[in-house]
Amino acid sequence: MKLTVALAQINTVLGNLQRNLEKHLALIQEAHARGADLVVFPELSLTGYVLQDLTPAVACKPRGDDPVFQPLLAASQKLDVVVSFVEEDVRNRFYISAAYLSRGQVLHVHRKVYLPTYGLFDEGRFFAWGDTVQAFDTPYGRVGMLICEDFWHASPPYLLWLDGADVFLFMSASPGRGLSERPELASARWVNHILRAYASLYTSFVVHTNRVGFEDGLNFWGSAAAFDPNGDLLVEGPAFEEALTLVELDLNQLHRTRSRLPLLRDERTALVQRELNRILSDRSRNSGR
């Protein structure tokens, strides 16, 4: 089976749901016309990133009666869609979330687990953290989604791998930081190192979409990318400009790579569980001293 993914690295209008929604619908239509099976947008693609006190005003609920999700769900009848948004739950808590839409249905919602509140970032002041990391089934196999800081930590991708994900969809609003000896920013180079490592370690496909544009002094660098289970770069979008970059994932590569390198077969999950229990038990015991 082959899966054609469109990576939609876009510039958003801060706090303007309607304009951002219109851009999403136009790009979904373009991706469909170009033969994509799935289109993936970046972190907080429907709202912009530096929301702060705007957070409650732009919150959505990923269901058919929501005025923002209603047209997105209709558009997902043609191809699968991943969007990111501010989600409000029944207790009026707000999350940075991503939804996978397929054939008019919400297949899965991931709530960002790790909220950076250091340096340039202030997410912990305005958002609640998610507390689940789960893979899910799609028409193209089992998929896992993570949002930005989630995949700077080792455990969420590992959990998705153990839960059966063969395609990792990562979305970010990553601002550029640091100079590099190479043409790209140091932050961009570091991100691609991590993505390549995950693809190689987990013998899985890794797809990353990052936003572009300026917002509140931050410059987002784009350069969407995809890696195959060997860790080879399949495609990379342009830096610092909007683009819809398509890549074909040959899902048969999973079989070829894992036959050669059976890391998944040999993973000792019971050992990991036992040692984690020991570490947590020791930590709990030592905290009382």
N, C-alpha and C positions, 0 to 999 in steps of 0.2 A: 504494500500500500504506500502511496505517496501523498503527502500533505503539503499544500502550498500555503505559506503563511505570509501575510502582509504586515510589515512593521510600520506603524503609523507614528512617526516622531513628529509631534505637532507643537506649535506655540499656542497656549491657551490665553483667554482673556480672564483676568482674575475676577472671580465672583460673578461672571456673566454666564449663567447656565444656558440661556437660549442661544447665544452666539456659539458657544462651545458645542452644544447639541447639533446645531446646523452644520458645523464643520465635521462632526462625527458622521452624520448621515451622508454627507457628500463623499467622504472618504470611504465609507462602507460601500457606497454605490460604485465608486471607482475601483475599489479592490475586487468587487464582484465582477465588474466588466473586464478586469485583467486576469481573471481566472483563479482568484484566491479562494481557499476553503475556510480560512480563518484570518481575522484581522485583530491585531493587538495594539491597544493604545497605552500611553504611559501612565505613571502614577498621577492621581487626581486630574485626569484628563478632562473631566467635565467641569471642573471648578477653578483650576489654578492652584498653586501650592501655598503661597504665603497668606493664608486666609485669616488666621488669628480670630478677631472678633466677628468676622464674616461667617465663621463656621456654621452656626445654627441656621443662617439665612439660606444656605445653599445645600442643606442636607436633603437626601432623597431616600426612598425605600425601594429596593429592587423587586418590584412586583408590577403586575399588569395594569393596576389602577393608578400608578404614579405617572404624572404628566411627562416626566423626563424619560422614564423607562418604557412607557407605552410605545413610542415610535422606535426605540431601539430594539425592543422585542419583536416588533413587526419586521424590522430590517433583518433580524437574525433568521428569518425564514429563508433567506437567500444564502447566507454563509454565517459561520459562527463568529461571535464578536466578544472581545474582552475589553471592558471599560473600567475605569477607576473613578471613585466618587467619594463624597462624604455620606456615610450611612448613619441614620438615626434609628436606634432601637426602641423597643416599647417602653423602656424606662428613661428615654431621652438622653441617652449617652451617644456620643459621636465617635465614629471610627473612620480611619482611612481604609477603604475597602476596594476590592476588585470583584467584578461579577463576570462569570462566563455564561454567555447567552447562546442558545442553540435551538433553532426551529421553534421560536416563539416561547421558549421556556428558560428559566434561570436554573442552570445545572449546578452552580456552586457559587458561593460568596466567600472570599477570604478576607479576614480582617487583619490588618497589619499587626504583627506580634511585637516587634521591637520599634519603639518610638524614640528616635534620637533627640536628646535634649542637652546638647553640648555644642560648642563652637557656633556655627551658623544656624543651628537648628533649635527649634522650640516646640516640638510637637507634643511633648508630655503635658504642656500647659493647657492644650485645647482638645486633646483626643484621649479616649480610652484605648487600652491595648486589647487586641484579640488574644484568645487563649486556646486556639486550636490550629493544628497544622495537618491538613488532610488532603490526600489525592482523591481524584474523582474520575468517573468514566465519561467519555465523550464519544461521538461517532468515529473519532480517529484514534481511539485508544485511551489509556489512562494518563491523566495530566495532573501536574501540580502547579500552583501559582504562589508566588511570593512577591512582596512589595519592598523594594529598595533595601533598607536596613536589615530586613529579614534575611537577605542572602549574603550579608557581611558576616553573619554568625554561622557556625558550622552545623548546628543542630537542625534547623528547619529543612535545608535540602536533604540532609541525611534521613530525616523522618519521612519526607515525601518519597524518597527512594525506597525505603523499607515498605511504604504503603502502596507501592506498585507504580509510581509515576515513571513513565518512559520519556515524557516530554516536559521540561521545566519551562514555565512562562514567567519571566521576571520583568517587572515594570518599575521604572524609577523616575523621580524628578531630581536628578543628580546635578548639582551645580559644579562648574569647573573650578578646580583648585590646583595650584602648583605648576611649575614649569618642568619640562622634561627635555632630555637630550634629543628626543625624537620630536616629530612635528606635533604629536598629540599632547594634550594636557597630562600631567602626572596622574590626576584622578581618573581620566579615561583609560590610561595604560594600566593602572592598578585594577580597575573594574574588569577589563578584558582578561587579565591574568586570572582573576577569580573565576570568571565564567568558563574559561578554558579548563581550569583545574576541576571544576564541578563536572563538566562534560566528560573529562577523562576518568576521574575517580568513580563516577556513577555510571559510566558507559551509557550515557543518555544524551538526548538532544537538549540543548540549552538555547533559549530564545530570549533576547533582552531588548526592550524598547524604552528609550529615554527621551524626555521632552527637550525642546529647544526654546530659545527666546530669552528675554530679560524680564525679571520680576523683582521689584523691591531691592534692586542692586545685585541680584544673583543672575548669573549667566549660565544657562543650561546647554550642554554640549551635544546632545543628540547621539549620533554614531551608533544607531541600533545595530545589533549583531546577532548572529546565530552560529552555533558550533555543533558539530556532529559527535557521535559517541566515541570517536577517536581523539576528540579535542581539536579537530581541524576547523578552522574558520571557514564557514560556508558563504557568508555575506556580511558586509558592513556598510551601513548607510553613511551619508555625508555628515560632516561635523557642522554644527551651528546653523543649520537651515532645515526647514520643513521638508519632509520627504515621505513617500510611501514606497518602501523597499520590499520587494518580493523575494522569497527564498523557497525552494522545494526541498522538503525533508523526505528522504527515502527511508521509510520506517523499516525496511528490510535490513538496513545497516545495523539495527539493534542485534539481530540474529548473528550477523557476520562478526561484529565486534565482540559480543559476549561469548561466542564459540571460541574465539582466540584468547580472550582475556576474561575468565569466569569469576570476576570479583564479586558479582552479585550472588552467584552460587555458593561461594566460599565465605560469605559474610557470616560472622558468628553472633547473631543477635542475642542469643541467650547469655553469652558471655558479657556482652555490652550491658544487658539488663542487670545481671548479677553485680557487675562492677559499679554501675551507677547506684544501685541500692546500697552498696558498701560505702561509696563516697558520700552519699547523702546522709547515711546513718552516722558516719564518722563526723561529718560536719555538724550535724545536730547535736551529737554527744559533746563535741568540743566547744560548741557555742555556749554551753552552760557552765564552762569553767571560769 
